[in-house]
Amino acid sequence: MALVSAAEMLKQAREGKYAVGAFNTNNLEWTKAILQGAQEANSPVMIQTSMGAAKYMGGYQMCYDIVKDLIDSMGITVPVALHLDHGEYEDALKCIEIGYTSVMFDGSHLPFEENLEKAKDVVAKAHAAGVSVECEVGSIGGEEDGIIGSGELADPAECKAMSDTGIDFLAAGIGNIHGSYPENWTGLSFETLAAIADVTDGKPLVLHGGSGIPLEQVQKAISLGVSKINVNTECQEVFAAATRKYIEEGKDLEGKGFDPRKLLAPGFTAVTELVKQRIEWFGSNGKA
C-alpha cells in the first residue's frame, strides 16, 4: 500500500474514539519493527522521524526511501503515514518536497504570532501537495532535538487560533513531557485538554511524550479528543534492554552471535511487541 496522508486516519480515529500510534524510528530495524507490529495488529500507523534521527539515518530522502521500499518489500497493507516530528519551518518544507505524507511544524518556541504565520504558510504548501500538517501550542516538557519545553499548559484561545489555520491535527501542552516522567510528575491536565477540545471543533488532538503515561490516563485523554499518541522513549528502552540481555548472557560470543542480524534481533522483537501492545492500548487494532 502506498504511503498516505494522516488526515483521514486521524479524522476516523477522532470519530471512533481511538488513537493512532505515532512511533519514532531511528534505523532500519525500528522501521521494520513498527511496520510489522502495525501489520500484525491490522492497525493504521504513523512512522515519525525527528530532525536528529533523520540526519543520523542519512537524511530525509533516505528515510522516505526506507519506509516506502519496506512497505513494498514487506507487503504492508495497512495505512502508513510518514511524518516529520518537531520540524523546523525549513525542514517541514523540505519533507513536503521529498514526499513525506505528513509534517509537524513546531513553532511553539517562537512568539505566537510568528508561530501562527509560519503555520499558515506550511499548511498552504502541504495541502497543495496532499500532505497533512500538525502544529503545536504550549511547548511539551523536556527536550526534543534541542527544542526545550518546560511543559506549560496551552492556552485554549491560542489553540483555537492555531486550529483555525487549517492544520489537520493539533499538539497542545497539557502537562506531558518528552523522555522519562519524573517521580513527582502530577499527571495530565484533563481540564486543559477538555477546554482545548471544546474550542477546536472536533480537531484531532495529539499527545506527545506518550511513553510512560499510565494506561488509564491515556484512555481518558483519548475519550477527550486525543487521536494521535507519540511513542519513542519506550521503544528505546525496550530495544536497549533486549540488546543488553543478549550481550550479558554471552550470546554474542556463541558461534556467529556477533552477526548484527543476530545481535539486533532481540531488540527488533522487543520493539515489534511494544508497538502491538501500544496499538491495543490506543484501541486502533483492527481499524485498518
C-alpha positions as CSV (number, residue, x, y, z in Angstrom):
1,M,0.0,0.0,0.0
2,A,1.3,3.5,-0.8
3,L,2.1,6.0,1.9
4,V,-0.9,8.1,2.8
5,S,-1.7,11.4,4.5
6,A,-2.5,11.1,8.2
7,A,-5.5,13.5,7.9
8,E,-8.1,10.8,7.2
9,M,-6.8,8.2,9.6
10,L,-6.8,10.7,12.4
11,K,-10.3,12.0,11.5
12,Q,-11.6,8.4,11.7
13,A,-9.8,7.9,15.0
14,R,-11.3,11.1,16.4
15,E,-14.8,10.0,15.4
16,G,-14.2,6.4,16.5
17,K,-12.7,7.4,19.9
18,Y,-9.4,5.6,19.5
19,A,-5.9,6.9,18.7
20,V,-3.3,6.1,16.1
21,G,0.2,5.3,17.4
22,A,2.9,7.5,16.0
23,F,6.2,5.7,16.6
24,N,9.6,7.3,16.1
25,T,12.1,5.4,14.0
26,N,15.9,5.5,14.3
27,N,17.1,2.9,11.9
28,L,16.2,0.0,9.5
29,E,15.4,-2.4,12.4
30,W,13.0,0.0,14.1
31,T,11.2,0.9,10.8
32,K,10.7,-2.9,10.1
33,A,9.5,-3.5,13.7
34,I,6.9,-0.6,13.5
35,L,5.6,-1.8,10.2
36,Q,5.4,-5.5,11.3
37,G,3.7,-4.6,14.5
38,A,1.1,-2.5,12.8
39,Q,0.5,-5.1,10.1
40,E,0.1,-7.9,12.7
41,A,-2.4,-5.7,14.7
42,N,-4.2,-4.6,11.5
43,S,-3.8,-1.0,12.5
44,P,-3.1,2.3,10.7
45,V,0.2,3.7,11.9
46,M,2.4,6.7,11.7
47,I,6.2,6.4,11.4
48,Q,7.9,9.5,12.6
49,T,11.4,10.8,12.1
50,S,12.8,13.6,14.2
51,M,15.2,16.0,12.6
52,G,18.1,14.4,14.5
53,A,17.1,10.9,13.7
54,A,16.7,11.7,10.1
55,K,20.2,13.1,10.0
56,Y,21.5,10.0,11.7
57,M,19.8,7.8,9.2
58,G,21.3,9.6,6.2
59,G,18.8,12.4,5.6
60,Y,15.1,12.8,4.8
61,Q,15.4,11.3,1.4
62,M,16.9,8.1,2.8
63,C,14.2,7.9,5.5
64,Y,11.5,8.3,2.8
65,D,13.1,5.6,0.6
66,I,13.5,3.1,3.5
67,V,9.9,3.4,4.6
68,K,8.5,3.4,1.1
69,D,10.6,0.4,0.0
70,L,9.9,-1.6,3.1
71,I,6.1,-1.2,2.7
72,D,6.6,-2.7,-0.8
73,S,9.0,-5.5,0.1
74,M,7.2,-6.5,3.4
75,G,3.8,-6.5,1.7
76,I,2.4,-4.0,4.1
77,T,-1.4,-3.5,3.5
78,V,-2.3,-1.2,6.5
79,P,-2.4,2.6,6.0
80,V,1.0,4.1,6.8
81,A,1.8,7.8,7.1
82,L,5.4,9.1,7.1
83,H,5.6,12.1,9.5
84,L,8.2,14.7,10.4
85,D,8.2,15.1,14.2
86,H,9.0,18.5,15.7
87,G,10.2,20.0,12.5
88,E,11.6,23.5,12.0
89,Y,10.0,25.5,9.2
90,E,12.6,24.8,6.6
91,D,12.7,21.1,7.5
92,A,8.9,20.9,7.1
93,L,9.1,22.4,3.6
94,K,11.9,20.0,2.7
95,C,10.0,16.9,3.8
96,I,6.9,18.1,1.8
97,E,9.1,18.3,-1.3
98,I,10.7,14.9,-0.7
99,G,7.4,13.0,-0.3
100,Y,6.7,12.8,3.4
101,T,2.9,12.4,3.7
102,S,2.7,14.3,6.9
103,V,4.7,17.0,8.7
104,M,4.8,18.8,12.0
105,F,5.9,22.4,12.0
106,D,6.9,23.1,15.6
107,G,6.9,26.8,16.2
108,S,5.9,26.6,19.9
109,H,9.2,28.2,20.9
110,L,8.6,31.2,18.7
111,P,6.4,34.3,19.5
112,F,2.8,33.1,19.0
113,E,2.1,35.4,16.0
114,E,5.2,34.2,14.2
115,N,4.2,30.6,15.0
116,L,0.8,31.3,13.5
117,E,2.0,32.9,10.4
118,K,4.5,30.2,9.6
119,A,1.9,27.6,10.3
120,K,-0.4,29.1,7.7
121,D,2.4,29.0,5.1
122,V,3.2,25.4,5.9
123,V,-0.5,24.4,5.7
124,A,-0.8,26.1,2.3
125,K,2.2,24.4,0.8
126,A,1.5,21.0,2.4
127,H,-2.2,20.8,1.4
128,A,-1.3,21.7,-2.1
129,A,0.8,18.5,-2.1
130,G,-1.8,16.4,-0.3
131,V,0.3,16.4,2.9
132,S,-1.2,16.6,6.4
133,V,0.0,19.1,9.0
134,E,0.5,19.1,12.7
135,C,1.4,22.2,14.7
136,E,2.0,22.9,18.4
137,V,0.8,25.4,21.0
138,G,2.2,25.4,24.5
139,S,5.5,23.6,24.5
140,I,5.8,20.0,25.7
141,G,8.1,19.4,28.7
142,G,11.6,18.0,28.2
143,E,13.9,18.3,25.1
144,E,13.4,17.2,21.5
145,D,16.3,17.9,19.1
146,G,17.4,20.9,21.0
147,I,13.9,22.4,21.4
148,I,13.3,22.6,25.2
149,G,9.9,22.9,26.7
150,S,9.0,23.5,30.3
151,G,5.7,21.7,29.9
152,E,3.4,24.6,30.4
153,L,-0.3,24.3,29.8
154,A,-1.5,25.5,26.4
155,D,-3.9,28.5,26.2
156,P,-7.2,27.3,24.7
157,A,-7.6,30.6,22.8
158,E,-4.3,30.1,21.1
159,C,-5.2,26.5,20.4
160,K,-8.4,27.8,18.6
161,A,-6.4,30.3,16.6
162,M,-3.9,27.6,15.5
163,S,-6.7,25.2,14.7
164,D,-8.3,27.8,12.5
165,T,-5.2,28.0,10.3
166,G,-6.4,24.8,8.7
167,I,-4.0,22.4,10.3
168,D,-5.1,18.8,10.3
169,F,-4.2,18.0,14.0
170,L,-3.1,19.9,17.0
171,A,-0.4,19.2,19.6
172,A,-1.0,21.1,22.8
173,G,0.8,21.2,26.1
174,I,-1.3,19.5,28.8
175,G,1.4,18.6,31.3
176,N,3.0,16.0,29.1
177,I,6.8,15.5,29.0
178,H,9.3,14.2,26.4
179,G,11.5,11.4,27.8
180,S,11.0,9.6,31.1
181,Y,8.5,11.0,33.5
182,P,9.9,12.1,36.9
183,E,8.5,10.6,40.1
184,N,6.9,13.9,41.1
185,W,5.0,14.3,37.8
186,T,1.4,15.3,38.7
187,G,-0.2,13.8,35.6
188,L,-2.0,15.2,32.6
189,S,-4.3,18.2,32.9
190,F,-7.6,16.9,31.7
191,E,-9.3,20.2,32.5
192,T,-7.0,21.9,30.0
193,L,-7.5,19.1,27.4
194,A,-11.3,19.3,27.7
195,A,-11.1,23.1,27.3
196,I,-9.0,22.8,24.2
197,A,-11.3,20.1,22.7
198,D,-14.3,22.4,23.3
199,V,-12.9,25.2,21.1
200,T,-11.3,23.3,18.3
201,D,-14.4,21.8,16.7
202,G,-13.5,18.2,16.7
203,K,-10.0,18.6,15.5
204,P,-7.9,15.5,16.2
205,L,-5.5,16.3,19.2
206,V,-2.0,14.9,19.7
207,L,-0.4,13.6,22.9
208,H,3.3,14.0,22.8
209,G,5.5,12.3,25.3
210,G,3.3,9.2,25.2
211,S,6.0,7.0,26.8
212,G,5.3,6.3,30.5
213,I,1.8,7.8,30.8
214,P,-0.4,5.2,32.7
215,L,-3.0,3.4,30.6
216,E,-6.0,4.9,32.4
217,Q,-4.7,8.4,31.7
218,V,-4.0,7.5,28.0
219,Q,-7.5,6.2,27.6
220,K,-9.1,9.2,29.3
221,A,-7.1,11.5,27.0
222,I,-8.5,9.6,24.0
223,S,-12.0,10.0,25.3
224,L,-11.5,13.7,25.3
225,G,-10.2,14.0,21.8
226,V,-6.6,12.8,21.6
227,S,-6.3,10.9,18.3
228,K,-2.5,10.6,17.8
229,I,-0.1,9.4,20.5
230,N,3.6,9.7,20.1
231,V,5.9,6.9,21.4
232,N,9.7,7.0,21.3
233,T,11.4,6.6,24.7
234,E,9.7,3.3,25.5
235,C,10.9,1.9,22.2
236,Q,14.4,3.0,23.0
237,E,14.2,1.4,26.5
238,V,13.0,-2.0,25.4
239,F,15.4,-2.1,22.5
240,A,18.3,-1.3,24.8
241,A,17.2,-3.8,27.5
242,A,16.8,-6.7,25.0
243,T,20.2,-5.9,23.4
244,R,21.8,-5.7,26.9
245,K,20.3,-9.0,27.9
246,Y,21.6,-10.7,24.8
247,I,25.2,-9.5,25.4
248,E,25.2,-10.1,29.1
249,E,24.2,-13.7,28.5
250,G,27.2,-14.0,26.2
251,K,25.1,-14.9,23.2
252,D,27.2,-12.6,21.0
253,L,30.2,-14.9,21.8
254,E,28.4,-18.1,20.7
255,G,29.1,-19.1,17.2
256,K,28.3,-16.1,15.0
257,G,26.3,-14.4,17.6
258,F,28.1,-11.2,16.8
259,D,26.4,-11.0,13.4
260,P,24.3,-7.8,13.5
261,R,21.4,-9.8,12.2
262,K,21.5,-11.8,15.4
263,L,22.8,-9.1,17.7
264,L,19.9,-6.8,16.8
265,A,17.2,-9.4,16.6
266,P,16.1,-9.3,20.2
267,G,15.7,-5.5,20.1
268,F,13.7,-5.8,16.9
269,T,11.4,-8.3,18.5
270,A,11.0,-6.1,21.6
271,V,10.1,-3.0,19.6
272,T,7.6,-5.1,17.5
273,E,5.9,-6.4,20.6
274,L,5.7,-2.9,22.2
275,V,4.2,-1.5,19.1
276,K,1.5,-4.1,19.2
277,Q,0.8,-3.6,22.9
278,R,0.5,0.2,22.5
279,I,-1.8,-0.2,19.5
280,E,-4.0,-2.3,21.7
281,W,-3.8,0.4,24.4
282,F,-4.8,3.1,21.9
283,G,-7.7,1.0,20.5
284,S,-6.6,1.1,16.9
285,N,-6.1,-2.6,16.5
286,G,-8.4,-4.0,13.7
287,K,-9.1,-0.5,12.4
288,A,-7.0,-0.7,9.2
